[in-house]
Structure formats: C-alpha cells, structure tokens
Amino acid sequence: MAISLTGIRPTGTPHLGNYLGMFRPALRLAHDHEALCFIADLHALIDVRDPEALRARTREMAAVWLACGLDPARAALYRQSDVLEICEVTWLLGCVAAKGVLNRAHAYKAAVAANRDAGRDPDAGVSAGLYGYPLLMAADILAPGADVVPVGRDQGQHVEIARELARAFNGAYGEVLRMPEALVDPTVMTVPGLDGRKMSKSYGNVIPLLAEPDELQRCVMRIVTDSRRPEEPKDPDTDTVFGLYREFAPEGDARAMRARYEAGGLGYGEAKAALFEVLDEYVREPRARYRALMADPGELDRVLAAGGARVRERAAATVDRMRSAVGIAA
C-alpha cells in the first residue's frame, strides 16, 4: 500500500483554509493509503519559544486531527520530535545539499526580501533553523519513505526540494531513498479569508475550524463583500462567501445558491447566514469530539506515542540504509 504523508506546525488554531487544503485531502487519502500524519513541533521551534505553549498546541492539533475523523488504528498520528531518526536524516541530506537549494526556499527568500525592504542586513533575524527548514522538511518526507505528499498549489516547492535532495543522495550513494510525488488536488481552491486574500494567520483573516457558534457567526459576518444590492446579479466565482459555501454545503444546495447569485435577489447578509448555518452544522460533531479529547490529555499522548513508534520503525530502516551507504556504522 502506498504511503501518504501530511504535517502541520502547532503554531495556532487550525482554520478553514487548513481544513480544506490539508486535513480533508489527508483524511480522504487515509482510505486507500497508509497515512502518516505528523505534528511538526521541531519546525515550530523556529518561532515558538514557550515550551508549555508548544506542548499544549501539540495536543490541541492532535485533538483536531482525531476530531475531524482520523482513525489512529489505520493512520499514524505522531509528533515529529518522537521520530529521532528525522534529525539524523536531516544532517545526512545536508551533507549532499547544494546551498543554492536552500537559498531558493520560499520562507528564506521572504525573510531576506522583508529585511531588504526595511533597510536591514539581508540575514537579520534569520536563524539556521529557518534557513535549514527545507532539509528538515525533506527528512520528514524521505525518512518514512512517503510515496505521495498532498500539497496546496502554492506548496509544491516542499516536495520539489525533497525530490532534489533524494536525487543528490542517490546520485552519490546509489538508489537508497524513495522518490516522493506531490499530490495536488485541482479541485481544492485557494481558500479566501475574511478580507478576500488567502486565508492565513499572518493576515489575521481566518475562520477558526472548530469555533463555537458565536465566534463562528461573528467571523462569517465580517467577510468582505462588494457593494452590490440584493436585487443585483452577482458573480459566485469571485465571491468569498459562495466560495466557502460550496465547499461545505450539499451539492444541490450549492447549485441552488449559485443560481440565486446569478439571477439576483440574494443579499450578502442572507448568503452569510446560509454559510454560517452550513458551517455550524458541519463542525458540530467534530467540535464536540474535540472538547472531549482535550479533556483527556493522557489519551492524546498515548495516541501520539503509538504513532511515533510505528513511524520510527520505517525511519530506522531508512537511516540504516543511509548509514550503510555513506560508510557510517549502522
């Protein structure tokens, strides 16, 4: 059975963009793949300095995965840091990685661009962890031998770099590492946030995935729309409210909503109310499961430890092959 791999950093409350772009595709893959789902606590160390917050957010992320339907009996849910072999693979990859590969990474280029715009030294505030982020991400993928990695349209570089590093290692030492493939679902939209830009915590425009009804309604009502009156026709394909509605509503309801947009007679207030209702219904059961899971942190830790043990077996086999290839005692 092919192996799929998905990871997310525990750096904040998951939002609808995370769900549509990562959680939902990964959960679908778990039906016919051996799914590996990890919480990237090592990656989070780049900008999270509070150890208690990191531990709490890691459990919260685990609870979200389980609340959304991940079955730990079928899929491995684990903390990145529990698979110690990932760190060794990171170093072994680093020894064959061209510096130019790391220079091209989006996160590093964005940090350099921000520094230059502000008149600072290009590498001001850039840690070795941020610069080496692609190495650790490649190790996440290559250590357990992932076949496919579901990614959004703007995240393909992560897999491209993993493939480039695998080619570099295999070119030096033989066919040791499996070559992963990016899996981009063309039906998954770039999820718009409250202000129409891509939904992102950095923009402060998110709708939390498991928000309580009052908060969920407040967020939905804040979605920016244009000034067209209710009786005017509207373009559903450029409207954030409809874009979110069609992702969560039954197909027939989405078609009916589209027809009303195009015909006119539907106000944005009514459309937002419909979006709130469909979202609240969609997350009602996961929200209740999340609350129950968070009340039992010991069970969350048990699930994470069990998943980590399963993945360590795979990663240990990869490390043994890499060690043998480079001439280090296995």
N, C-alpha and C positions, 0 to 999 in steps of 0.2 A: 504494500500500500504506500502511495506517495505521501511525503511528509510536507505539511504546510506549517509556516511559522509566522507569528504575529507578535509584536511587542508594543508596549506603550509606557511612557515615563509616568511615574506617580507624582506629578507636579501640580495637580489641581483637579477639580471636579470635572469628570468627563461631560461633554456636551453633545448635542445632537450631531454636530459635524463628526466627532469621534465615532459615534454610533454608526452613522451611515457610511463613513469612509473606512472604518476599521472593524468595529465589533460585529456588525451584521455580516459583512463578507467572510470574516473568520468563522463565525458560527455556522454559516452555510457550508463552508469548506469542511468543517468537522464531520459532516455527514458521510463523506466519502474519502477523506484523507485522515492520516494520523496527525492530528492537530497539536501543535506546540504553541502555547500562549504564555508569554512571559511579561513580567512587570520589571521595567528597566531601571532598577534602583541604582545601579552603578552609573548609568548615564545621568541620573538625576543629581549625582554628587557634583556635577559641573556647576550647578547654581543653587542647590539646596544645602544649607549649612546647619539646619536644625535636625539633629538625629531623631528626636521624638516625633517631629513632624513627618520625617521620611518614613518611619515605621508606621505611623498612623495612616499616611496616604497610601502606603503599600497595601495595608489591609483593606482600605476603602476601595482601591482598584480591584483587588481580588473579589471583594463582595459584589462589585458592579459586574464583573465577568460572570460570576455564578448567578446573580440575579437576572441577568439577560439570557440565561439559558445554557451556559457552558456546562457540560457534564464531565466532572473530573474523572469519572470512570472510563470515559472514552478519550478525553483530551488531557494533556498535561498542562496544568496551570502552575507556574513556578516563578520564584524570584530569580532574577538574573544572577544575583550575587551568590546564590546557592550552588550554582554550577561553576565551580572554581576553575575548571578547565578553560572556560572562556577567556580568562585573563592570560593563560599561557598561550592560547591560540592567537590572542591579540599581539603578543610580543613576536611570535614566530612569523606572523603576517607582516608585522612592521619591519622585519629584517629583509623582506623582499619588496616592500612597497616603495615606489618612487615618490619622492617628496612632492612632485607635481600633482600626483593624485590627490593628496591631502590639500594642496593649495586650491584645488578646484571645488572642494566641498562647499555646498551652499551656505552652511552655518558659518564657516570661517570667512568666506567671501563677504557675507552680510556684515559680520563684525568689523572686518577691515574697511568696508565701504562706510559704515557708520562712523568709524574713527576718523577717516579722511574728511568726511563731510563736516565733522566737528573740529577739524584742525588738530587732531591728536596724532601721536605716533600710530602707524597702521596696526601694530600689535598690542596697543594699550589694552590691558584687561583681558587679553586672550590667554587662557591657561593652556597648558599642554594637553589637558583633558579635552578641551573644546577642539583644539587642533587635531588631536588624535581620535576624535569621535568616530570618523569613518572606519578606523581599524577595529574598534570595539564593536561597532555595528556589523561589520563583516564577520567578526568572530561569532557574534550571536547567530548568524545565518549559517556559517560554514561548520562550526563546531558540532552541532547536532545533525548535520547533513541534510538541511532543508532542500526540498525539491522546488517548492513554489513559495513565494512571498507575496501576499496580496498587498498592493500599494495603491495610493491615490495617484491621479495623473501627474501631480507635482512632486512625487516622492520616488520616482523611478531611479534617481541617482544612487540611492542607498544600495539597491541591488546591482546596479551597474558597477559600482566600486567593489562590491563583494566578488562579482564575477572577474573583474580586472585583477584583484589580488589573488583569487584562486588560480587564474591563468599564470600569474607571475610565479606562484609557488610551484604549481605543477610543471611549469616550464623549466624550473631549476632542479626539481627533485623527482619528476615523474608524476603519473596520474594518481595523486593522493587525495585530492579534495573534490567533492561532488560540485558540479556547476549548477547553481540555482537559477530559477527563472522568475522574473517579475510577473505577477498576475494582476493586470489592470482590468477592472470591470467597466466597460464603456458605458454602462447604464447608470453608474454612480456619478451623480452630479458633484460639482464643486459647491459645497453647501454654503449658501449665503447666511451671513449673520444679521443682527438687528439693523445694521446700517447699510446692508447690501454688499459690503465687502465679504471676503471669505471669512467664515466663522472661525474665530481664533481668540484664545485667551489674551494674547498680546494686544488685540484690538479692543478688548472689553465689550465684545458684541455677541456673546454666546447665550444660548438657551441651555441651561443645565439639563442633562439627560433625565435624571430622576428627581427633578424639582417637585416640591409639594405643590398642590393645586394653586394656592395663592401666588406663589412666586412664578410658577409656570404661566399663569394668566397675565401677570404684570409684564413678563418678558415678551409674550406674544403681542400684547397691545403696544409695545414700544417699537415694533418692526416699522421701519421707514417705508412709506409708500409715496406714490406721486399724488398730484392734486386733482386727479380726475374725479368727477362727481359720480354718484351711484348709477345714474342712468346712462353714463357713457360706456362704450365698449372698452375693454382693457386687454392687454397682451399677457396671457398667462405665462408665457415662456420667459418673460423678463421680470416677473413679479415674485418677490421673495416669499410672500405668504402662500401663493399657489405652489411654488417650487417645493416648499416643505410639506404642504398638504398632500400633494400627490405621492410623496414618499411613504406616508403613513396611513392614508385612507384606503378603503377598499377600491378596487379598480373602477367599479361602476360609479361610486361617489366622486372619484377624481374626474371621470369623463363628464359627469353632470356639472361639476364645478367649472370645468373648462368651458363648457357650452355657455354657462351663465356669464363668465368673464367676457367671452367673445360677443355675446348678444347684447350686453349691457343690462342694467337693472340690479347689479350686485354691488353693494358698497363695501369698502375695505373693512369697515367695522364688522359687518356680517361675516366677511371672509375670515377675519381674525378670530371671531367667535367660533366659527366652524373648525379652524385649525386648533384652537385651544381644546375643544371637545375631543377631537380625534387623537391629539397628543395625550391628553389626560387619560383617555381610555386605554391607549396603547401601553402606557407606562404604569398603569395602576397595579397590576400584579407584580412586575419587576420591582416597583418601589416598595411594596410590602415585603417581598423577599429580601430586599436589600436591608431593610430595617431589622429583620430577624437575623440575618447573617452578621450584621455589625454588633448585635448583642452577644455573639459567641466568638470572640477573637481567637480562642483556643482552637476552634474548629477551622477557622481560616488559616491559622498557622499550620495545622495538620495537613490540610489540602495542599498548601504551598510546598511544604517539605516533601510530601509524597511525589508531587510533580517534579520537584527538583531532583529527587533520587532517580526518577525514570530518565530524565534528560541527561543526567550525569553519566549514565551507562553509555549512551550514544556519544557524548562528548569525549569520554575517556578513550573510547575506541579510536576516535579521530586523532586525539593527542598522541596515542601510541603509534599510529601510522606516521604522523608528522615527526615525532621524535626519531623514529627509526630512519626516516628518510633523510633527516639532517645530520644524523650521527650522534644524537644525544641518547644516553642510556634510557631505555624505556622501563 
